[in-house]
Each structure stands twice: as C-alpha cells, then as structure tokens.
C-alpha cells in the first residue's frame, strides 16, 4: 500500500478539509462521542489551522488526519474551551503566552485500514511535532485519551500536573479520562524516546521524505510532503 502524508492550510484546501471533518466525525460516532470540542467545525474558517492528512495514493481516500491549531487573539484553543469548565486555571495558563506562540495538536483520527499497516497515531504525532519549527511555535499542547497517551509521551509530551487532577479530567463525558499535555522544548525534545526523536528530526530536516514501513497487513510506502507553503497569518497586534 502507498500513502502520502502532507500538511495543508485548512482554509486553502476546502475539499481536503471536508474529507477530514467527515472522517473524524465517523470515528467519533463509532465511540459514541459527538458532543466534544473536537467535533466543532468553526476552525475550518480559521487561517491559523493546519491539517496533517494521510491519503491513499491510488484513489486519494483520506485514511487519517490531525490538526495543528495556533492560539489566536479571538479564538481559544479547543483544549482551553474543553478544560475551563472543570478548571479555570487554564485561563491563567494560556494568558502567559502571546497569540500564535502556542498551538494544539488535536482532532486526531485514523481508519482501521491504515492502523492495520502500523501507521496509526504515532506517525501523525511525529509529523505534528516536526512541523512546529516551520510555524515558529514555542509550545505544543494536547488533550490525550488513554488510547493515545502512550504515543504522545513517546514523541515528547509531558503531563501538565498543575491542571485538573494531576493533569487528568473526565472528558468528553463522565467515565472517559483525558490528560492535558505539553511540549515546552520543541527544539530538543528531551523527554521523547530516542527512536521517535530521531524520526522527528529526520522529518524536520527533510520535509520530502520517502519511508518504507511494515505492519500486520504488510508493507507500506509513505511519502512525506511536509513543506508548509503559506505560514500562519498574524492576526494580533505586534
């Protein structure tokens, strides 16, 4: 199987954005979750949102994706909106950063098909961290489910224990736990695993990378196309 992993600006690629929204919503429905900030599509008109998408080369099917959403003056990050109902300290935490200094890695989903080849959330996480250098981001945040927490830690995320109950919240509903995370040193990634740090550095230094991977369903050829053509549009005062 051959796939392409690329980064697009959400407002510039409407068809890709619509495919991403539909795919993400189907995954949320599978888990019985629809009332979640990640399901809000107002971000599709935000010039500071970038999509990481995994596409099948043969027919352009969208097999998975994630978002990098930069904080902006009038648009709080999904994580902030989700958490402040439970812990108002998130407002003070975000208040320490200027608009466009911080971003959230969010809206991650992948199809069962692509996961069977071994290209699940870990690859999207690696790409999300790697492209931060192109965007000038100083800190990357995430709100992880139990299923994705391990991989988030592998790519360098640490738990923000000053928020919630040692970083944990019941979200998006009672009985489901989410953990709030951050990467403060995006340049060096000191807490990432050696394997993942090396992979991220490779993607950072070679935005047009070809890779061969193997998984339970067989071999997978991945073409990474990670050059961001248009950087975010500043929407705050200098």
ABEGO torsion letter per residue (X at the ends): XBBBBBBBBAAABAAAAAAAAAAAAAAAAAAGBABBAAABAAAAABAABBBBBBBBAAAGBBAEBBBBBBBBAABBBAAAAAAAAABAAAAAAAAABBBGABBBBBGBBBBAAAAAAGBBAAAAAAAAAAAAAAAGBABBBBBBBAAAAAAAAAAGBBBBAABEBGGBBBOABBGBBBBBBBBABAAAGAABBAAAAAAAAAAAABABBBBBBBBAAEBBBBBBBABBABBBBBABBX
